[in-house]
Amino acid sequence: MNQKFEDYLRSTKEVGYTEKVLHSILDVAGLPGARLGEMVLLETGQKGQVSALTKEAVEVLVLSKQEAAVGTRVVRTGRKLAADVGENLLGRTIEVSGRVVSGGDMTGGEWELRDVDITPSGISNRNKITKPISTGVIMVDLMIPLGRGQRELVVGDRKTGKSHFLLQMMVAQAREGNVCVYAAVGKKRTEILKVENYLEKQKVMDKCVIVAASSEDSAGEIYLCPYVGMTISEYFRDRGRDVLLVLDDMTTHAKFYRELSLLSGRFPGRDSYPGDIFHVHSKLVERAGNFKIGNKEVSITCIPVVESVMGDITGYIQTNMMSMTDGHIYFDSDLFYRGRRPAVNPFISVTRVGRQTQQALGRDIARVLFELLNSYEKTQSFLKFGAELGENSRQILAMGDRVLAFFDQPPDSPVPPSLQKLLMASLISGMWAGKDTAKVLEKFAASPELVNAVEEIISRSQSLNELIEEARKQNEKLKILWN
């Protein structure tokens, strides 16, 4: 916003006066032409958004930590709250207001002013989700596959590895040349800095944008953070680029919106959340999807995160988010404490549209893995009773242990989908012992001939058995991976 208070006063000819201040909420008398969602400007230079209209006053949400004083003049701007978006955002961490936190100066380049809160595109502008998206995480890609444009919820207790998974997915997508937007909603500044440092260490920050609203910022800025992240994602989508948007996390967002609602005197509902909390989240998540832009198909893949307490995923916000997304990935605290990394529970996790993006080979591998792990869990339960195991049960336990060890993946080594399938087939067939995955990945990345050989093997296979046979035929070419 380059215009000053007096400029807007001359153009709209409406001014209001602050009568009441409750933290980030102002009651402003005057402004008869104000509309919901309109941007206003305080004479102190602070921005605000009209959040409610009453007979007596206009309710304004202030987007600043600095509290306004009673009597402060407020002027309409005549337009909705908007954000400056442009290519120069890539590689930078910005605040909700647009101020650059790190990444250098953003002067120059082309900029566009876009409304932060819009109506989601209708079904006529959308396509069926048909293309897979790689997370780089072996267990998720093989057992809970995702599609481009999917809205997949990530749910789990605190400190169960959700952030590691999100960062791995961002790195995998950025290396494919896609744009990654990370909305840090109410995070500590140290946590935001860790995300930035990790992306810089992986050399993908130039494909990423971090929208940061720390816990020290105002409730208004934290509330608007995911909307600004979505607006930036839509800008890059409209320029023909696939986007991955991470909203971390929506539980915190809901808490701050509850705080704002209670301060403004709205009637509380379940768990004191306002009655429109479902609408607030759904109108945001529905803006993601797979779209037709001209003759091209582009997508915004949205990964909202919610936090559970003691493994309870039946809470109000958790179930709300589940009902508006295309599945969820559940991080189990029990598995985490047992040392599983990632601590994803594949039997509770769901992907509603991801399987339609898989080829026949991927579906067959997923089926075999589910059957194997199901048999493994059942056999493990027999051990608790001290039962003697036969040879078949021992083989199931041995294979299950090898598969779970293969799933145990370092957070900084996303694995390409073709290599995931080949390694799983080699592990099940006994061609590979399942050790030194990091070294195998290094050899694979360093040899274009190996990459082409693996892609060719995968393209000729329609089932896991066919893949095993093809791998055995090409064993001489693949030996370099295992040796």
C-alpha positions as CSV (number, residue, x, y, z in Angstrom):
1,M,0.0,0.0,0.0
2,N,1.8,3.1,-1.3
3,Q,-0.9,5.6,-0.7
4,K,-1.1,7.5,2.5
5,F,-3.9,8.2,4.9
6,E,-4.8,11.6,3.4
7,D,-4.9,10.1,-0.1
8,Y,-7.5,7.6,0.8
9,L,-9.4,10.2,2.8
10,R,-9.6,12.4,-0.4
11,S,-10.7,9.4,-2.5
12,T,-13.3,7.7,-0.2
13,K,-14.3,10.8,1.8
14,E,-15.2,8.6,4.8
15,V,-13.4,8.7,8.1
16,G,-14.1,6.8,11.4
17,Y,-13.0,7.1,15.0
18,T,-11.9,4.3,17.2
19,E,-14.3,4.0,20.2
20,K,-13.1,0.7,21.7
21,V,-9.9,-1.3,21.7
22,L,-9.6,-5.0,22.6
23,H,-6.1,-6.2,21.6
24,S,-6.3,-6.6,17.8
25,I,-10.1,-5.7,17.6
26,L,-11.2,-2.2,17.2
27,D,-14.8,-0.8,17.2
28,V,-14.9,2.1,14.8
29,A,-17.7,4.6,14.7
30,G,-18.4,6.1,11.2
31,L,-17.4,4.6,7.9
32,P,-21.0,4.1,6.6
33,G,-19.9,2.6,3.3
34,A,-17.6,0.0,4.8
35,R,-17.9,-3.6,3.4
36,L,-16.9,-6.9,4.9
37,G,-13.3,-7.8,4.2
38,E,-12.4,-4.3,3.1
39,M,-9.0,-3.0,3.9
40,V,-8.8,0.1,6.1
41,L,-5.9,2.3,7.1
42,L,-5.3,3.9,10.5
43,E,-3.7,7.3,10.7
44,T,-0.8,5.7,12.5
45,G,0.0,3.7,9.3
46,Q,-1.3,0.4,10.5
47,K,-3.5,-1.8,8.2
48,G,-6.7,-3.3,9.2
49,Q,-9.6,-5.4,7.8
50,V,-13.3,-5.0,8.3
51,S,-14.3,-8.2,10.1
52,A,-17.9,-7.4,11.1
53,L,-20.6,-4.8,10.7
54,T,-23.1,-3.7,13.4
55,K,-25.6,-0.9,13.6
56,E,-23.4,1.1,16.0
57,A,-19.9,0.5,14.7
58,V,-17.6,-1.2,12.3
59,E,-15.4,-4.0,13.7
60,V,-11.8,-3.8,12.5
61,L,-9.1,-6.5,12.8
62,V,-5.7,-4.7,13.1
63,L,-2.8,-6.3,11.4
64,S,0.0,-5.1,13.7
65,K,1.4,-5.8,17.1
66,Q,1.2,-2.2,18.0
67,E,-2.2,-1.5,19.7
68,A,-4.2,1.5,18.5
69,A,-5.4,4.1,20.9
70,V,-9.0,5.2,21.4
71,G,-9.8,8.2,19.1
72,T,-7.5,7.1,16.3
73,R,-8.9,8.0,12.9
74,V,-9.6,5.2,10.4
75,V,-10.1,5.6,6.7
76,R,-11.6,3.3,4.1
77,T,-9.5,2.2,1.1
78,G,-12.3,1.1,-1.2
79,R,-10.8,-2.3,-1.9
80,K,-10.4,-5.7,-0.2
81,L,-7.4,-6.7,1.8
82,A,-4.7,-7.6,-0.7
83,A,-1.1,-8.8,-0.9
84,D,1.7,-7.9,-3.3
85,V,2.8,-11.0,-5.2
86,G,5.6,-11.6,-7.7
87,E,8.5,-13.8,-8.9
88,N,10.8,-11.9,-6.5
89,L,9.1,-13.7,-3.6
90,L,11.0,-16.9,-4.4
91,G,13.9,-17.5,-2.0
92,R,12.6,-15.2,0.7
93,T,10.9,-15.3,4.1
94,I,8.2,-12.6,4.4
95,E,5.8,-11.5,7.0
96,V,2.0,-11.3,6.4
97,S,2.4,-7.6,5.8
98,G,4.8,-8.2,3.0
99,R,7.9,-7.1,4.8
100,V,11.0,-9.2,4.0
101,V,12.5,-11.0,7.0
102,S,15.4,-12.6,5.0
103,G,16.5,-13.3,1.5
104,G,17.5,-9.9,0.3
105,D,15.8,-6.8,-1.1
106,M,12.7,-7.3,-3.3
107,T,12.8,-4.0,-5.2
108,G,12.3,-4.2,-8.9
109,G,10.5,-6.9,-10.9
110,E,6.9,-7.2,-11.7
111,W,4.4,-7.1,-8.9
112,E,0.7,-7.8,-8.7
113,L,-1.9,-6.9,-6.0
114,R,-4.2,-9.8,-5.3
115,D,-7.1,-10.1,-2.9
116,V,-6.3,-12.3,0.1
117,D,-9.8,-13.6,0.6
118,I,-11.6,-14.8,-2.6
119,T,-14.3,-17.3,-3.6
120,P,-12.8,-20.7,-4.6
121,S,-12.9,-21.6,-8.3
122,G,-16.0,-23.6,-9.4
123,I,-15.9,-27.2,-10.6
124,S,-15.9,-26.1,-14.3
125,N,-12.3,-24.8,-13.9
126,R,-11.1,-28.0,-12.3
127,N,-9.7,-31.3,-13.7
128,K,-9.7,-34.8,-12.3
129,I,-6.5,-35.5,-10.3
130,T,-4.5,-37.9,-12.4
131,K,-0.9,-37.1,-11.9
132,P,1.1,-38.5,-8.8
133,I,3.2,-36.2,-6.6
134,S,6.3,-37.5,-5.0
135,T,7.0,-36.8,-1.3
136,G,10.4,-38.5,-1.4
137,V,9.3,-40.5,1.7
138,I,9.3,-44.2,0.8
139,M,6.5,-45.4,3.0
140,V,4.1,-42.6,2.0
141,D,4.8,-42.8,-1.8
142,L,4.4,-46.6,-1.8
143,M,1.5,-47.1,0.6
144,I,-0.4,-43.7,0.9
145,P,0.2,-42.1,-2.6
146,L,-0.8,-38.5,-3.2
147,G,-1.9,-36.8,-6.4
148,R,-1.1,-33.3,-7.8
149,G,-3.9,-31.0,-6.6
150,Q,-4.8,-33.3,-3.6
151,R,-5.6,-31.8,-0.2
152,E,-4.0,-34.2,2.3
153,L,-4.2,-33.6,6.0
154,V,-1.2,-34.4,8.2
155,V,-2.3,-35.1,11.8
156,G,-0.4,-36.3,14.9
157,D,0.8,-35.4,18.3
158,R,3.5,-32.8,18.9
159,K,7.1,-34.0,18.2
160,T,6.2,-37.1,16.2
161,G,8.1,-36.1,13.0
162,K,5.5,-34.2,11.1
163,S,7.8,-31.3,10.3
164,H,10.5,-33.7,9.0
165,F,8.0,-35.2,6.6
166,L,6.9,-31.8,5.4
167,L,10.4,-30.6,4.8
168,Q,11.3,-33.8,2.9
169,M,8.3,-33.3,0.7
170,M,9.2,-29.7,0.0
171,V,12.8,-30.6,-0.9
172,A,11.5,-33.4,-3.2
173,Q,9.1,-31.1,-5.0
174,A,11.6,-28.2,-5.2
175,R,14.2,-30.5,-6.9
176,E,11.6,-31.3,-9.5
177,G,11.3,-27.6,-10.3
178,N,8.0,-26.9,-8.6
179,V,7.2,-23.9,-6.3
180,C,6.9,-24.6,-2.5
181,V,5.1,-22.2,-0.2
182,Y,5.4,-22.7,3.6
183,A,2.9,-20.9,5.8
184,A,4.3,-20.8,9.4
185,V,1.2,-20.1,11.5
186,G,2.0,-19.0,15.0
187,K,5.4,-20.7,15.1
188,K,8.3,-19.7,17.3
189,R,10.9,-17.6,15.4
190,T,13.5,-20.3,16.1
191,E,11.3,-22.9,14.4
192,I,10.9,-20.7,11.3
193,L,14.6,-20.1,11.2
194,K,15.2,-23.9,11.3
195,V,13.0,-24.4,8.3
196,E,14.7,-21.7,6.4
197,N,18.2,-23.0,7.3
198,Y,17.2,-26.6,6.3
199,L,15.9,-25.4,2.8
200,E,19.1,-23.4,2.3
201,K,21.2,-26.4,3.3
202,Q,19.4,-28.5,0.7
203,K,19.9,-25.8,-1.9
204,V,16.2,-25.5,-2.7
205,M,15.4,-22.1,-1.0
206,D,15.3,-20.4,-4.5
207,K,12.2,-22.5,-5.3
208,C,10.5,-21.7,-1.9
209,V,8.6,-18.9,-0.2
210,I,8.1,-18.8,3.6
211,V,5.2,-16.8,4.9
212,A,6.0,-16.3,8.6
213,A,3.6,-15.3,11.3
214,S,5.4,-16.0,14.6
215,S,3.8,-16.4,18.0
216,E,5.0,-12.9,18.8
217,D,2.9,-11.3,16.0
218,S,-0.6,-10.1,16.4
219,A,-3.6,-12.4,16.3
220,G,-4.8,-10.7,13.1
221,E,-1.5,-11.5,11.3
222,I,-1.5,-15.1,12.4
223,Y,-5.2,-15.5,11.3
224,L,-4.3,-14.2,7.8
225,C,-1.1,-16.1,7.3
226,P,-2.5,-19.2,5.5
227,Y,-4.7,-16.9,3.3
228,V,-1.6,-15.0,2.2
229,G,0.2,-18.3,1.6
230,M,-2.7,-19.5,-0.6
231,T,-2.8,-16.1,-2.5
232,I,0.9,-16.5,-3.3
233,S,0.3,-20.1,-4.5
234,E,-2.5,-18.9,-6.8
235,Y,-0.2,-16.4,-8.4
236,F,2.4,-19.0,-9.3
237,R,-0.4,-21.4,-10.4
238,D,-1.7,-18.8,-12.8
239,R,1.7,-18.5,-14.3
240,G,1.6,-22.2,-15.2
241,R,3.6,-23.7,-12.3
242,D,2.6,-26.5,-10.0
243,V,2.7,-25.5,-6.3
244,L,3.0,-27.3,-3.0
245,L,1.5,-25.4,-0.1
246,V,2.1,-26.4,3.5
247,L,-0.1,-24.9,6.2
248,D,1.6,-25.5,9.5
249,D,-0.5,-25.6,11.5
250,M,-4.3,-25.1,11.4
251,T,-4.8,-26.0,15.0
252,T,-2.9,-22.9,16.0
253,H,-4.9,-21.0,13.4
254,A,-8.2,-22.1,14.9
255,K,-7.1,-21.2,18.4
256,F,-6.2,-17.6,17.4
257,Y,-9.5,-17.3,15.4
258,R,-11.3,-18.5,18.5
259,E,-9.5,-15.8,20.5
260,L,-10.5,-13.1,18.1
261,S,-14.1,-14.3,18.0
262,L,-14.5,-14.4,21.8
263,L,-12.9,-10.9,22.1
264,S,-15.5,-9.6,19.6
265,G,-18.3,-11.1,21.6
266,R,-19.5,-13.7,19.1
267,F,-21.4,-16.7,20.5
268,P,-19.2,-19.6,21.3
269,G,-20.0,-23.1,20.2
270,R,-18.3,-26.5,20.7
271,D,-15.0,-26.1,22.6
272,S,-15.7,-22.4,22.5
273,Y,-14.9,-22.2,18.8
274,P,-17.2,-19.9,16.8
275,G,-19.9,-21.4,14.6
276,D,-18.2,-20.4,11.4
277,I,-14.8,-22.1,12.1
278,F,-15.7,-24.8,9.5
279,H,-16.4,-22.1,6.8
280,V,-13.2,-20.2,7.7
281,H,-11.0,-23.3,7.0
282,S,-13.0,-24.9,4.2
283,K,-13.1,-21.7,2.0
284,L,-9.3,-21.7,2.3
285,V,-8.6,-25.4,1.6
286,E,-11.1,-25.4,-1.3
287,R,-8.9,-22.9,-3.2
288,A,-6.4,-25.8,-3.8
289,G,-6.9,-28.4,-6.5
290,N,-6.1,-29.3,-10.1
291,F,-7.0,-26.5,-12.5
292,K,-7.3,-25.8,-16.2
293,I,-5.3,-22.6,-17.0
294,G,-5.7,-22.1,-20.7
295,N,-4.5,-25.3,-22.5
296,K,-2.4,-26.3,-19.5
297,E,-3.2,-28.3,-16.4
298,V,-1.6,-26.9,-13.2
299,S,-2.2,-27.6,-9.5
300,I,-2.0,-26.4,-6.0
301,T,-1.3,-29.4,-3.7
302,C,-2.3,-28.3,-0.2
303,I,-1.0,-30.0,3.0
304,P,-2.7,-28.6,6.1
305,V,-1.3,-29.8,9.4
306,V,-3.3,-30.3,12.6
307,E,-2.1,-31.4,16.0
308,S,-3.8,-34.2,18.1
309,V,-3.5,-34.7,21.8
310,M,-2.5,-38.1,23.1
311,G,-3.3,-39.7,19.8
312,D,-6.9,-38.5,19.8
313,I,-8.0,-37.6,16.2
314,T,-11.7,-37.2,17.0
315,G,-11.3,-33.6,18.2
316,Y,-13.4,-30.8,16.8
317,I,-10.8,-29.2,14.5
318,Q,-9.3,-32.6,13.5
319,T,-12.6,-34.0,12.3
320,N,-13.5,-30.8,10.6
321,M,-10.3,-30.8,8.6
322,M,-10.7,-34.5,7.8
323,S,-14.1,-33.9,6.3
324,M,-12.8,-31.1,3.9
325,T,-9.6,-32.9,2.7
326,D,-8.9,-35.8,0.5
327,G,-7.4,-38.0,3.1
328,H,-5.0,-37.8,6.0
329,I,-1.5,-39.1,7.0
330,Y,-1.5,-40.1,10.7
331,F,1.7,-39.8,12.7
332,D,1.4,-42.3,15.6
333,S,3.2,-41.3,18.8
334,D,3.4,-45.0,19.9
335,L,5.3,-45.8,16.7
336,F,7.5,-42.8,17.2
337,Y,8.5,-43.9,20.7
338,R,9.3,-47.4,19.3
339,G,11.8,-45.8,17.0
340,R,9.9,-45.8,13.7
341,R,10.9,-43.0,11.3
342,P,8.7,-41.8,9.9
343,A,6.1,-42.7,12.5
344,V,3.3,-43.0,10.0
345,N,0.6,-45.5,10.7
346,P,-0.5,-46.8,7.2
347,F,-3.5,-48.6,8.6
348,I,-5.1,-45.4,10.0
349,S,-3.9,-43.1,7.2
350,V,-6.1,-42.6,4.2
351,T,-5.7,-41.3,0.6
352,R,-9.0,-40.8,-1.2
353,V,-7.8,-39.7,-4.7
354,G,-4.1,-40.7,-4.6
355,R,-4.6,-44.3,-5.7
356,Q,-6.3,-43.2,-9.0
357,T,-2.9,-41.6,-9.9
358,Q,-1.0,-44.8,-9.5
359,Q,-0.1,-47.2,-12.3
360,A,-0.8,-50.9,-12.0
361,L,2.7,-51.6,-10.6
362,G,2.3,-49.0,-7.8
363,R,-1.1,-50.5,-6.8
364,D,0.3,-54.0,-6.7
365,I,3.3,-53.0,-4.5
366,A,0.9,-51.2,-2.1
367,R,-1.3,-54.3,-1.9
368,V,1.7,-56.6,-1.2
369,L,3.0,-54.2,1.5
370,F,-0.3,-53.9,3.3
371,E,-0.7,-57.7,3.3
372,L,2.9,-58.2,4.6
373,L,2.7,-55.6,7.3
374,N,-0.8,-56.8,8.4
375,S,0.7,-60.4,8.7
376,Y,3.7,-58.9,10.6
377,E,1.5,-57.1,13.1
378,K,-0.6,-60.2,13.7
379,T,2.5,-62.4,14.2
380,Q,3.9,-59.9,16.6
381,S,0.8,-60.1,18.7
382,F,1.3,-63.9,19.1
383,L,4.8,-63.3,20.6
384,K,3.2,-61.5,23.5
385,F,1.6,-64.8,24.6
386,G,5.0,-66.7,24.3
387,A,3.7,-68.8,21.4
388,E,6.2,-70.9,19.6
389,L,6.6,-69.8,16.0
390,G,6.8,-71.9,12.9
391,E,9.2,-71.3,10.0
392,N,6.5,-69.4,8.0
393,S,6.0,-67.0,11.0
394,R,9.7,-66.5,11.4
395,Q,10.0,-65.6,7.7
396,I,7.1,-63.1,8.0
397,L,8.8,-61.5,11.0
398,A,12.2,-61.3,9.3
399,M,10.7,-59.8,6.1
400,G,8.6,-57.3,8.2
401,D,11.7,-56.2,10.1
402,R,13.6,-55.7,6.8
403,V,10.8,-53.6,5.3
404,L,10.4,-51.4,8.4
405,A,14.1,-50.9,8.5
406,F,13.9,-49.9,4.8
407,F,11.1,-47.4,5.6
408,D,13.4,-45.9,8.3
409,Q,14.6,-42.9,6.3
410,P,16.9,-40.0,7.2
411,P,15.1,-36.6,6.9
412,D,17.5,-35.2,4.4
413,S,17.4,-37.9,1.7
414,P,14.2,-38.0,-0.4
415,V,14.2,-41.0,-2.7
416,P,12.9,-40.8,-6.3
417,P,9.7,-42.9,-7.0
418,S,11.3,-45.2,-9.5
419,L,14.2,-46.1,-7.2
420,Q,11.7,-46.7,-4.3
421,K,9.9,-49.4,-6.4
422,L,13.1,-51.1,-7.5
423,L,14.6,-51.2,-4.0
424,M,11.3,-52.6,-2.6
425,A,11.3,-55.3,-5.2
426,S,14.9,-56.1,-4.6
427,L,14.4,-56.3,-0.9
428,I,11.4,-58.6,-1.1
429,S,13.2,-60.9,-3.6
430,G,16.4,-61.1,-1.6
431,M,18.6,-59.4,-4.3
432,W,19.4,-56.6,-1.8
433,A,19.9,-56.8,2.0
434,G,18.2,-53.5,2.6
435,K,21.4,-51.8,4.0
436,D,23.1,-48.5,3.2
437,T,20.1,-46.8,1.5
438,A,21.9,-43.5,1.6
439,K,24.9,-44.9,-0.3
440,V,22.6,-46.5,-2.9
441,L,20.9,-43.1,-3.3
442,E,24.2,-41.4,-3.9
443,K,25.3,-44.0,-6.6
444,F,21.9,-43.6,-8.3
445,A,22.0,-39.8,-8.4
446,A,25.6,-39.9,-9.7
447,S,24.9,-42.2,-12.7
448,P,22.5,-41.1,-15.5
449,E,22.9,-44.6,-17.0
450,L,21.6,-46.2,-13.9
451,V,18.7,-43.7,-13.8
452,N,17.7,-44.6,-17.3
453,A,18.1,-48.4,-16.7
454,V,15.8,-48.2,-13.6
455,E,13.2,-46.1,-15.4
456,E,13.2,-48.6,-18.3
457,I,12.8,-51.6,-15.9
458,I,9.9,-49.8,-14.1
459,S,8.2,-48.9,-17.5
460,R,8.2,-52.6,-18.6
461,S,6.7,-53.9,-15.3
462,Q,2.9,-54.1,-14.5
463,S,3.2,-56.0,-11.2
464,L,5.6,-56.7,-8.4
465,N,6.5,-60.1,-9.8
466,E,7.2,-58.7,-13.2
467,L,9.4,-56.1,-11.6
468,I,11.4,-58.7,-9.7
469,E,11.9,-60.7,-12.9
470,E,13.0,-57.6,-14.9
471,A,15.4,-56.7,-12.0
472,R,17.0,-60.2,-12.1
473,K,17.4,-60.0,-15.8
474,Q,19.2,-56.6,-15.5
475,N,21.2,-57.7,-12.4
476,E,24.5,-57.0,-14.0
477,K,23.6,-53.3,-14.6
478,L,22.2,-53.0,-11.1
479,K,25.0,-54.6,-9.2
480,I,26.8,-51.3,-8.8
481,L,23.9,-50.2,-6.6
482,W,24.4,-53.0,-4.1
483,N,28.2,-53.3,-4.2
